[in-house]
Amino acid sequence: MEIHYGQILEKVVRRNGHSISDVARLTNVNRRSVYNWFNQQQLKADIIFRVGCVINHDFSVELPHLFTSEDFERGFKRASFSMKADEFTEDEGQHYWKDKYISLLEQYNQQLANQLAVAV
């Protein structure tokens, strides 16, 4: 049986309580890209590595054929340094309102879907 990298990635992200918005923001992609990653059976190792570094998770446990613990130790140090530098330049209010808007939009879409299901 072939390993589904996207499912492993999703399981770890959700199990550790990380929001999709935060993962997307920290990896410099949009939320749709993160969801697409979850659906892909094969993912590039650098994508898994980037996500592991930003959520502080060592994927060498789940995927020892791709990574070693030392890979992530070095990655954690680089990510930590990078995030500290960004703390001073990033406008947190902007991300708060963007995430709030996306959350409300998803709730609206869910309500709309529920109404359409009842009408049919």
VMD Tcl script that draws the C-alpha trace (Angstrom):
set ca {
  {0.00 0.00 0.00}
  {1.31 3.42 -0.98}
  {1.73 6.18 1.60}
  {-0.60 9.19 1.24}
  {1.60 12.14 2.18}
  {-1.28 14.62 2.17}
  {-3.27 12.63 4.72}
  {-0.24 12.36 6.99}
  {0.32 16.10 6.72}
  {-3.34 16.87 7.46}
  {-3.46 14.48 10.42}
  {-0.42 16.06 12.04}
  {-1.59 19.65 11.43}
  {-5.08 19.00 12.82}
  {-3.93 16.75 15.68}
  {-1.58 19.45 16.91}
  {-4.33 22.08 16.76}
  {-2.84 24.34 14.08}
  {-5.22 26.43 12.01}
  {-5.13 26.14 8.25}
  {-4.87 29.93 8.04}
  {-1.76 29.98 10.20}
  {-0.10 27.17 8.25}
  {-0.89 28.99 5.00}
  {0.41 32.32 6.28}
  {3.60 30.86 7.71}
  {4.38 28.91 4.53}
  {3.51 31.91 2.31}
  {0.71 30.21 0.38}
  {-3.05 30.59 0.36}
  {-5.41 28.36 2.32}
  {-6.59 26.60 -0.84}
  {-3.02 25.41 -1.45}
  {-2.89 23.86 2.01}
  {-6.17 22.01 1.37}
  {-4.80 20.86 -2.00}
  {-1.71 19.50 -0.25}
  {-3.95 17.46 2.04}
  {-5.60 15.83 -0.98}
  {-2.39 14.90 -2.80}
  {-1.04 11.40 -2.38}
  {2.46 12.46 -3.40}
  {3.96 15.71 -2.11}
  {7.37 17.21 -2.62}
  {9.59 16.69 0.39}
  {10.30 20.42 0.62}
  {6.60 21.16 1.17}
  {6.39 18.66 4.03}
  {9.65 20.04 5.41}
  {8.40 23.66 5.30}
  {5.19 22.74 7.09}
  {7.11 20.71 9.67}
  {9.37 23.66 10.39}
  {6.56 26.19 10.83}
  {4.45 23.91 13.06}
  {7.53 22.63 14.88}
  {6.92 18.98 14.02}
  {9.54 16.38 13.09}
  {8.12 14.43 10.13}
  {11.01 11.98 10.27}
  {8.82 10.01 12.69}
  {6.07 9.47 10.11}
  {8.30 9.58 7.02}
  {11.74 8.22 7.96}
  {12.51 7.41 4.32}
  {12.38 11.13 3.47}
  {13.88 12.87 6.50}
  {16.16 12.50 9.49}
  {15.71 14.15 12.88}
  {18.78 16.27 12.17}
  {17.05 17.78 9.12}
  {14.28 19.14 11.30}
  {16.57 20.27 14.11}
  {18.35 22.55 11.64}
  {15.01 23.59 10.12}
  {13.53 24.48 13.51}
  {16.46 26.76 14.26}
  {16.11 28.56 10.90}
  {12.32 28.88 11.24}
  {12.63 30.21 14.78}
  {15.11 32.86 13.68}
  {12.99 33.80 10.66}
  {9.81 34.08 12.73}
  {11.51 36.33 15.31}
  {12.61 38.67 12.54}
  {9.07 38.77 11.13}
  {7.51 39.61 14.50}
  {8.67 43.19 14.21}
  {7.48 43.81 10.65}
  {4.25 41.82 10.44}
  {0.92 43.56 10.96}
  {-0.97 41.12 13.19}
  {-4.20 43.13 12.94}
  {-4.34 42.58 9.21}
  {-4.08 38.81 9.63}
  {-6.67 38.82 12.40}
  {-9.27 40.54 10.22}
  {-8.44 38.45 7.16}
  {-8.86 35.24 9.18}
  {-12.07 36.60 10.73}
  {-13.46 37.39 7.28}
  {-12.59 33.93 5.96}
  {-14.19 32.29 8.97}
  {-17.41 34.29 8.53}
  {-17.46 33.53 4.82}
  {-17.14 29.80 5.52}
  {-19.99 30.00 8.04}
  {-22.15 31.84 5.51}
  {-21.42 29.24 2.83}
  {-22.33 26.46 5.26}
  {-25.64 28.17 6.10}
  {-26.36 28.62 2.41}
  {-25.62 24.95 1.72}
  {-27.91 23.92 4.58}
  {-30.75 26.07 3.22}
  {-30.32 24.62 -0.26}
  {-30.34 21.08 1.13}
  {-33.61 21.75 2.98}
  {-35.21 23.36 -0.09}
  {-34.44 20.31 -2.27}
}
mol new
graphics top color blue
foreach p $ca { graphics top sphere $p radius 0.5 }
foreach p [lrange $ca 0 end-1] q [lrange $ca 1 end] { graphics top cylinder $p $q radius 0.2 }
display resetview
